[in-house]
Amino acid sequence: MAIISPSSALESSIPCSAKPHFARRLTALDPSYLTTYYAIDAVNFTPADLSSALDTLDVAYLPLVIQEAAGVPHDPSFSEQKEILQHCHGQFYRCADGAEARRFNRLLIEAGSVKGL
């Protein structure tokens, strides 16, 4: 599985004349510019829990999905993230116009998990 940032991979291959069109579609959150695929392939291992592996999922949730598949217990931040995943149906940055992402990031900052901002 590979996740490639649209800003690095796509922008370098876009001719200058097409960049305004690309920018409009990216700014409008065009799903064709923001969607990729993921798969969990367990070799010689049965995943413990795939309940968070939704058909459509924002990339911010991939660490949570991998943790659950591996059977790793959640710390409080991942428990909160799972509640957001369920409440927002796999969306993170676009859920409630970004309010959930801002709230979660504020919780991480206040807990000391994110420093230097």
Backbone as JSON, one array per atom type, in Angstrom:
{
  "sequence": "MAIISPSSALESSIPCSAKPHFARRLTALDPSYLTTYYAIDAVNFTPADLSSALDTLDVAYLPLVIQEAAGVPHDPSFSEQKEILQHCHGQFYRCADGAEARRFNRLLIEAGSVKGL",
  "N": [[0.85, -1.16, 0.0], [0.54, 2.2, -0.79], [0.64, 5.59, -0.03], [0.35, 8.61, -1.49], [1.2, 11.95, -1.45], [-0.95, 14.4, -2.74], [0.02, 16.97, -3.28], [2.73, 16.67, -3.81], [3.18, 14.53, -5.69], [1.21, 14.83, -7.75], [1.29, 17.57, -8.45], [3.83, 18.01, -9.57], [3.58, 16.78, -12.0], [1.78, 18.22, -13.45], [1.01, 20.34, -16.11], [1.9, 23.81, -16.44], [-0.19, 25.37, -17.53], [-2.46, 24.03, -16.7], [-2.57, 24.22, -13.97], [-4.2, 26.24, -12.58], [-6.79, 25.13, -12.89], [-6.44, 22.67, -11.6], [-5.91, 23.61, -9.0], [-8.39, 24.82, -8.35], [-10.1, 22.55, -8.31], [-8.94, 21.03, -6.28], [-9.18, 22.77, -4.1], [-11.95, 22.82, -3.95], [-12.44, 20.44, -2.8], [-12.65, 18.14, -4.42], [-13.51, 14.84, -4.75], [-12.17, 13.07, -6.5], [-9.6, 13.96, -6.51], [-8.77, 13.59, -3.98], [-8.95, 11.0, -3.14], [-7.81, 7.75, -2.46], [-6.73, 4.33, -2.33], [-6.79, 1.72, 0.08], [-5.55, -1.24, 1.62], [-5.7, -4.01, 3.81], [-3.6, -6.51, 4.38], [-3.03, -9.36, 5.84], [-0.46, -11.47, 6.55], [-0.02, -14.73, 7.42], [-1.41, -14.21, 9.76], [-4.27, -13.42, 11.6], [-6.32, -10.69, 11.47], [-7.16, -8.81, 14.37], [-9.29, -6.98, 14.81], [-11.35, -5.49, 12.55], [-13.25, -3.55, 12.45], [-13.07, -0.8, 12.19], [-12.19, -0.43, 9.65], [-13.42, 1.03, 7.32], [-15.24, 1.37, 4.18], [-14.84, 3.88, 2.99], [-12.53, 6.19, 4.07], [-10.82, 8.68, 5.85], [-7.38, 9.56, 5.61], [-6.22, 10.16, 8.05], [-7.15, 8.32, 9.85], [-5.84, 5.91, 9.39], [-3.62, 4.97, 11.09], [-5.09, 4.22, 13.39], [-6.77, 2.18, 12.37], [-4.85, 0.28, 11.62], [-3.68, -0.26, 14.11], [-5.87, -1.44, 15.43], [-6.3, -3.7, 13.81], [-3.96, -5.07, 14.35], [-4.36, -5.65, 16.97], [-3.52, -4.04, 19.03], [-3.83, -2.35, 22.09], [-5.8, 0.63, 22.67], [-4.61, 3.9, 23.38], [-5.68, 6.79, 25.28], [-5.92, 8.86, 23.31], [-6.28, 7.51, 20.88], [-8.62, 6.18, 21.45], [-10.4, 8.33, 21.59], [-10.15, 9.21, 18.95], [-11.3, 7.04, 17.64], [-13.96, 7.32, 18.41], [-14.57, 9.68, 17.06], [-14.23, 8.8, 14.41], [-16.37, 6.96, 14.21], [-18.58, 8.64, 14.73], [-18.35, 10.49, 12.65], [-18.4, 8.98, 10.39], [-16.08, 8.0, 9.03], [-14.96, 10.31, 7.99], [-12.68, 12.95, 8.62], [-11.22, 15.5, 8.42], [-13.2, 16.9, 7.03], [-15.45, 16.63, 8.53], [-18.1, 18.13, 10.15], [-17.4, 20.65, 9.13], [-14.65, 20.74, 9.69], [-14.53, 21.06, 12.42], [-14.37, 18.88, 14.22], [-11.8, 17.84, 13.73], [-10.24, 20.05, 14.47], [-10.94, 20.22, 17.19], [-10.01, 17.71, 18.15], [-7.25, 17.93, 17.56], [-6.66, 20.09, 19.23], [-7.08, 18.87, 21.72], [-4.93, 17.03, 21.7], [-2.78, 18.81, 21.71], [-3.17, 20.16, 24.17], [-2.83, 18.01, 25.88], [-0.18, 17.63, 25.7], [0.88, 16.04, 23.75], [1.46, 17.02, 21.26], [3.85, 19.29, 20.33], [5.46, 22.5, 20.11], [3.97, 24.16, 18.43]],
  "CA": [[0.0, 0.0, 0.0], [1.28, 3.45, -0.85], [-0.15, 6.81, 0.03], [1.17, 9.65, -2.09], [0.63, 13.29, -1.23], [-1.29, 15.06, -4.0], [0.81, 18.17, -3.52], [4.05, 16.35, -4.34], [3.14, 13.67, -6.86], [0.39, 15.37, -8.83], [1.66, 18.91, -8.89], [5.01, 17.98, -10.42], [3.24, 16.27, -13.32], [0.73, 19.06, -14.04], [1.54, 21.47, -16.89], [1.59, 25.14, -15.88], [-1.49, 25.86, -18.01], [-3.54, 23.31, -16.02], [-2.49, 24.41, -12.52], [-5.37, 26.91, -12.0], [-7.89, 24.15, -12.86], [-6.09, 21.74, -10.53], [-6.08, 24.31, -7.72], [-9.84, 24.96, -8.09], [-10.68, 21.25, -7.95], [-8.4, 20.64, -4.98], [-9.81, 23.66, -3.12], [-13.36, 22.43, -3.86], [-12.45, 19.1, -2.2], [-13.07, 17.16, -5.42], [-13.1, 13.51, -4.28], [-11.24, 12.4, -7.41], [-8.25, 14.42, -6.19], [-8.48, 13.31, -2.57], [-9.28, 9.61, -2.84], [-6.88, 6.69, -2.81], [-7.21, 3.05, -1.87], [-5.94, 1.05, 1.05], [-5.9, -2.64, 1.86], [-5.01, -4.65, 4.92], [-3.29, -7.87, 3.97], [-2.33, -9.99, 6.96], [0.21, -12.69, 6.14], [0.15, -15.62, 8.58], [-1.96, -13.5, 10.92], [-5.67, -13.06, 11.47], [-6.53, -9.39, 12.12], [-7.96, -8.87, 15.59], [-10.51, -6.18, 14.71], [-11.38, -4.67, 11.34], [-14.48, -2.77, 12.48], [-12.8, 0.58, 11.78], [-11.75, -0.43, 8.25], [-14.58, 1.39, 6.51], [-15.0, 1.47, 2.75], [-14.29, 5.22, 2.76], [-11.85, 6.52, 5.32], [-9.78, 9.7, 5.73], [-6.05, 9.02, 5.9], [-5.9, 10.37, 9.47], [-7.57, 7.16, 10.63], [-5.08, 4.69, 9.08], [-2.94, 4.39, 12.26], [-6.09, 3.59, 14.23], [-7.18, 0.94, 11.72], [-3.73, -0.67, 11.71], [-3.59, -0.66, 15.52], [-6.95, -2.37, 15.74], [-6.05, -4.95, 13.09], [-2.87, -5.74, 15.04], [-4.77, -5.99, 18.33], [-2.84, -3.17, 20.0], [-4.81, -1.57, 22.85], [-5.83, 2.07, 22.43], [-4.38, 4.87, 24.44], [-6.84, 7.68, 25.27], [-6.06, 9.63, 22.08], [-6.85, 6.65, 19.85], [-10.02, 5.94, 21.82], [-11.13, 9.53, 21.15], [-10.17, 9.21, 17.49], [-12.28, 6.04, 17.2], [-15.28, 7.92, 18.58], [-14.75, 10.63, 15.95], [-14.42, 7.99, 13.22], [-17.73, 6.43, 14.2], [-19.51, 9.76, 14.67], [-18.2, 11.2, 11.38], [-18.5, 8.0, 9.31], [-14.84, 7.89, 8.29], [-14.41, 11.61, 7.63], [-11.99, 13.61, 9.72], [-11.02, 16.92, 8.15], [-14.42, 17.51, 6.51], [-16.55, 16.42, 9.47], [-18.55, 19.36, 10.82], [-16.58, 21.74, 8.59], [-13.34, 20.74, 10.32], [-14.61, 21.29, 13.87], [-13.9, 17.69, 14.95], [-10.34, 17.79, 13.59], [-9.68, 21.11, 15.32], [-11.15, 19.83, 18.6], [-9.1, 16.61, 18.45], [-5.89, 18.46, 17.58], [-6.54, 20.89, 20.45], [-6.92, 17.91, 22.82], [-3.56, 16.52, 21.64], [-1.87, 19.9, 22.13], [-3.35, 20.38, 25.6], [-2.3, 16.85, 26.6], [1.28, 17.62, 25.55], [1.28, 15.1, 22.71], [1.95, 17.82, 20.12], [4.59, 20.41, 20.91], [6.15, 23.39, 19.2], [3.08, 24.89, 17.52]],
  "C": [[0.89, 1.23, 0.0], [0.3, 4.6, -0.79], [0.77, 7.92, -0.46], [0.46, 10.98, -1.89], [0.3, 13.93, -2.57], [-0.4, 16.25, -4.31], [2.18, 17.85, -4.1], [3.97, 15.58, -5.64], [2.37, 14.29, -8.02], [0.9, 16.69, -9.34], [2.86, 18.89, -9.82], [4.69, 17.5, -11.83], [2.19, 17.12, -14.04], [1.38, 20.2, -14.83], [1.09, 22.8, -16.28], [0.21, 25.64, -16.3], [-2.66, 25.21, -17.28], [-3.56, 23.57, -14.51], [-3.66, 25.19, -11.93], [-6.58, 25.96, -11.88], [-7.67, 23.15, -11.72], [-6.34, 22.37, -9.16], [-7.56, 24.48, -7.37], [-10.44, 23.65, -7.64], [-10.19, 20.78, -6.59], [-9.04, 21.47, -3.87], [-11.28, 23.3, -2.91], [-13.53, 21.04, -3.25], [-13.02, 18.05, -3.15], [-12.58, 15.78, -5.0], [-12.11, 12.79, -5.21], [-9.79, 12.83, -7.17], [-7.83, 14.03, -4.77], [-8.68, 11.85, -2.19], [-8.17, 8.68, -3.3], [-7.45, 5.4, -2.25], [-6.26, 2.5, -0.83], [-6.43, -0.38, 1.19], [-5.11, -3.14, 3.05], [-4.84, -6.11, 4.52], [-2.44, -8.49, 5.07], [-1.76, -11.33, 6.49], [0.51, -13.51, 7.39], [-0.36, -14.99, 9.88], [-3.42, -13.19, 10.64], [-5.89, -11.73, 12.19], [-7.49, -9.51, 13.31], [-9.3, -8.16, 15.43], [-10.42, -5.31, 13.46], [-12.63, -3.78, 11.3], [-14.28, -1.32, 12.05], [-12.39, 0.69, 10.32], [-12.95, -0.21, 7.35], [-14.22, 1.43, 5.03], [-14.39, 2.81, 2.37], [-13.77, 5.74, 4.09], [-10.82, 7.61, 5.05], [-8.45, 9.1, 6.21], [-5.67, 9.18, 7.38], [-6.25, 9.16, 10.33], [-6.74, 5.9, 10.36], [-4.29, 4.14, 10.28], [-3.9, 3.68, 13.21], [-6.5, 2.23, 13.66], [-6.09, -0.12, 11.83], [-3.55, -1.16, 13.14], [-4.65, -1.69, 15.86], [-6.75, -3.71, 15.05], [-4.96, -5.77, 13.79], [-3.25, -6.16, 16.46], [-4.08, -5.18, 19.41], [-3.89, -2.36, 20.75], [-4.69, -0.06, 22.57], [-5.37, 2.84, 23.64], [-5.55, 5.85, 24.35], [-7.02, 8.47, 23.97], [-6.66, 8.78, 20.96], [-8.29, 6.27, 20.17], [-10.89, 7.12, 21.38], [-11.23, 9.57, 19.63], [-11.17, 8.18, 16.96], [-13.7, 6.58, 17.34], [-15.58, 8.91, 17.45], [-15.0, 9.86, 14.66], [-15.85, 7.48, 13.12], [-18.77, 7.54, 14.03], [-19.52, 10.41, 13.28], [-18.17, 10.26, 10.17], [-17.26, 7.98, 8.42], [-14.24, 9.2, 7.83], [-13.73, 12.22, 8.85], [-11.93, 15.11, 9.46], [-12.29, 17.62, 7.66], [-15.61, 17.33, 7.44], [-16.85, 17.72, 10.19], [-17.69, 20.56, 10.42], [-15.23, 21.87, 9.3], [-13.36, 20.89, 11.82], [-14.07, 20.1, 14.66], [-12.38, 17.58, 14.89], [-9.69, 18.85, 14.48], [-9.8, 20.76, 16.8], [-10.16, 18.74, 19.01], [-7.65, 17.11, 18.52], [-5.65, 19.32, 18.81], [-6.35, 19.98, 21.67], [-5.49, 17.36, 22.86], [-2.56, 17.57, 22.11], [-1.95, 20.11, 23.63], [-2.82, 19.22, 26.43], [-0.78, 16.77, 26.51], [1.79, 16.65, 24.52], [1.86, 15.78, 21.48], [2.6, 19.05, 20.72], [5.18, 21.27, 19.81], [5.27, 24.09, 18.2], [2.81, 26.28, 18.05]]
}
